[in-house]
Amino acid sequence: MKKLIDAWLTIWIHLISFLVGGAVCYTVTNWAHVSWQQISLAIFLVVFLLHIIEEGELPGGFYYMYNTVFDPQNQLYDRYPINRFSEMIENFLGIMLTLAYFWFFANNITVTACLSICIVEVPGHLVTGKKMKERLASKGKTNWYNPGLVTDLLGFLPVGIYLVVMLVLARASLAELGLGLLLGVASMLICIHLPDKVFMSKNSPFVYDHDYGYFNRFLK
């Protein structure tokens, strides 16, 4: 089973990139016939995918930040609290859920759910960025950058503002906004909090076997 999961861990980003690319191609080729909600969800998917890549691959190292900020005394940076498997599950579920919104449930409620993620992402990375700057100040870190911050500020922030404007113009009802926020919170609990708890293990075999990504320059 471990070999099968290890193989999956090497290809899952390619798969979600293909699926997101398909949604984008559909949107572009059917631009005159898709709703603004579907267009918005397609844009959100692109930002979400780029965010995943920034955190995990280019430059990568999000796991090190997460595993130190949330447990400062932790020495198991490569597997606890999050590990390669739990992080994959979180991101994969998030992308698949958003794709379901895009293809089958593109409406004010699902757009509001995605807006709630934009609202959480930006301050979350700013706070952790500040903490990492303080933690690594003696190693030469002088800024708040952390893997995911660029796609937050250049992606989730403007997209969030755009979604607010569009929801106002669409005259989304208070019921739709309320249900959307509840759906967003529930989605984050199911896609992020639950996998964290279920797959959290100091003995996880799914360790991060590469370097610390962006943080490598401060940890040599």
PyMOL commands that set and color helices and strands:
alter all, ss='L'
color gray80, all
select helices_A, chain A and resi 2-29+36-56+62-69+84-104+108-135+137-139+149-169+174-199+213-218
alter helices_A, ss='H'
color red, helices_A
deselect
rebuild
show_as cartoon
